């Protein structure tokens, strides 16, 4: 497992994870202490804080090959 990004996401904000090679949504492991939305764009993944009243902590890793 490789850690791609670990950060806090304030209310209404997003975290961008750049795509490397053939990385897909299924390859990501997301640990969060709140609700989030995961969206896939052509050049990156977007993790949006879906909590209405607080920031969340998010850690994104990849699955083992």
N, C-alpha and C positions, 0 to 999 in steps of 0.2 A: 504494500500500500504506500502510495506517495501522497503527501499532503499538498493539495493544490492551493488552498487558501484557508485562512482562519481569521475571522474578524467579527466585530459587532456590526449589526445593521440597524441604524436608527429608524424610527417610525416613518413609513412612507418612502424609504430609500431602497436602493438595490445594490447587489454585489455582482460584478461581472467576472466571469471565469473564461479566459481566452481558450478557444479550441486548439488543440494540438493534434495534428494528423487525423486519425480516424476515431477520435474520442466521441462517444455518444452518451445520451442521457442514462442509458443502462449501465454504463461504466462508472458512474459517479455514486459515491456513498456520502450522503448528507446527514450530518448530526446537527440538530438545532434544538434550542430550548423554548421554541414557540412555533407558531404557524408560519409557513412560507409558501410561495409559489415558485415553481421552477419552469422557466420558459427556454426554448432553444431557438437561437438565431443562427444565421449562416456562419458568423464569425466568432460567436461566444455563447455561453449559457448565462442566463439572467436569473438570479435568486432574489425575489422581492419579499420584503417583510410584510406579512399578511396580518400581523397583530394590530389591533386598533389603538392600543394605549401604551405600548412599551417597546423598547429595543430588544433585539434577540441576538444571541451568539450563535454563529454558524461555523462549522468545520466541514470542508469539502475534501474528500480523499478519493483515490481511484481504487477499483477492485484489482486484485492480483491477476496477472495474466495467466 
